[in-house]
């Protein structure tokens, strides 16, 4: 690699951190360092905001050994942002890119970030600035179109499956109703992953509420009552994004001060209000005494020590592929994961406008007819993504002792 | 082992499940199966409630292979209870024990459960019934006196440390204030474990609030303001048991309907109210915009796949030792863990009345003078308990790129 001339590339991370987003970062950096045409690999601190602030670090000066250790560390090592660039913001970006001689821009993020890449690419084209812009997918929500799944989702899904496997055991030990709220604004994939924590037919989660279906509190209460009567207990997975028939989030109906981000999204996470509301309804309307609610919150996307090895590998590869597309391809785009076997994947560079700002939700084939469970098609879809070494739960087999006094 | 005569023993699990309580159960069963004097090993379903209901399973008929798999599964495999037996309840217990020819009673649980064992043992003595009663320690709260630590705590502490390690990375990526509420009614050990998730000097948790110190909202806000100014962000660990100078839990000041269990304990877990209140205070009083709260809830005690191997080994041993004390000892008691080196332990049978109903809290030597951090003594105390293979977090080392436009 030459030190002074050749292309300079810039990589940044946007949106919510994941367990494997640094794999993609390191995939970009290590692959870029192999290419003679690339002189420097810069990282922008805190996404597009770091670009306009010229807040760059030189990743060419980082050791490959430390890069590997960072790759195995969750959450965005460069820092992230929720900023959504408008025209003025993008003009600032260009000024900076031009001043630093940046030729390739790689942005790792979800559908908001892919939209950012699309705007930046558009502005570059309009301004006649020669920029190759590649979006690298990442989101625990698994809501990018054109992808079989997105890096970050498998590890978060693994956390949710393991958490529900444990919550089910806890609830079986001390029976009652347990409600846990899972992240996912529009897409229910992560909430649906709770089903993979189930082993025996009477295990929880017994009910799963997804944003792909309208949530009605009366039907919810009837479901809980029936399940509690059947099993003497009930474990429930609820998406933070559940909403009424008008599309209004159930969580938003409770919040006193609605906080919205730059993308106009109402804040759903970082509050236990939804779980608490549902628990209070169950206590009040069904008269069940032991009702407990958890909100998995930020732990589900950042927990250190729960990662899918499949997710790690793929997250690394989308970073590598992004550089290969940039160096040997002729166009901007978004790296997409395509499933080619059970289980194998390949990658494709799809047009940015195919992905940007669009939201994928769960296919009807993944949701059971009753609307409160997943199908075998979903189980088969998700199982290989969770990776190797999934912990397993075992039970004592029944060998009842005859009663003496009450015989 | 003879099939028809010899002693019958009964084992049960009480209180909140842990990641390793089944290790102790299996320790009892497998050790008991080695003793010729023990004919049958019964397990009571759902603690003392299962005894009065004669709801027994014959663990002599379970395979050692499945017992090993159950040992590795979190949460009480026999089921648990929150019942606290009074005299009439205990008389029911005796009737059942006598009818089934039970000679040894092993109860795995925390300080409420040790009190149950003490009452049962007292009643047996008063009734002239020959019962050997042994309490086997278990509690994620680590609040049993006479013990260096209690089985279940190390694994829960490991979860909390790993969760804060991840939350710190997430918060560094998207800066703001993050508050997470950790279990522990009277003892702050589990909340203090958050400090073990810290690696670099500026990592969070930046503030730790323990029930061993009086919580004042004004001081809390001043602490958060100062830390946020210093680091541009702030990660906070809060015990669910924080209370005002009068001893009233901060959480209880919010709850509309105070739910109490049979032991008179106010329900603190299973609600996100405390985290939400603290977040609202920070937003309102300090004007910080990005404030997020999580409540670790039941996940921290039941998560499948986060366990300390040291905890597993010791939990197994307290079960084994309980049977050995029962067979070769002459008295009732509670198995206690004593630290003998760095790191090694031995076990002792201590009188039930030394443990029963008493609550250990954190020693002053474990709490920093400012009241919002732990000391090195605590770090040294906890580190070996977390076990092997703790995940680690790494950072990019700074190599700033000179600014061009803003040079």
Interface residues (C-beta under 8 A of the other chain):
Chain A: X13 X16 X17 X42 X43 X46 X53 X54 X56 X57 X58 X59 X61 X62 X66 X69 X70 X72 X73 X74 X75 X76 X77 X78 X79 X80 X81 X82 X95 X96 X99 X100 X162 X163 X165 X166 X167 X169 X170 X172 X173 X174 X175 X178 X180 X197 X257 X259 X269 X270 X271 X272 X273 X275 X276 X279 X283 X289 X291 X292 X293 X294 X295 X296 X297 X298 X299 X301 X302 X303 X304 X305 X306 X390 X391 X392 X393 X394 X395 X396 X397 X398 X399 X400 X401 X403 X404 X405 X406
Chain B: X13 X16 X17 X42 X43 X46 X53 X54 X56 X57 X58 X59 X61 X62 X66 X69 X70 X72 X73 X74 X75 X76 X77 X78 X79 X80 X81 X82 X95 X96 X99 X100 X162 X163 X165 X166 X167 X169 X170 X172 X173 X174 X175 X178 X180 X197 X257 X259 X269 X270 X271 X272 X273 X275 X276 X279 X283 X289 X291 X292 X293 X294 X295 X296 X297 X298 X299 X301 X302 X303 X304 X305 X306 X390 X391 X392 X393 X394 X395 X396 X397 X398 X399 X400 X401 X403 X404 X405 X406
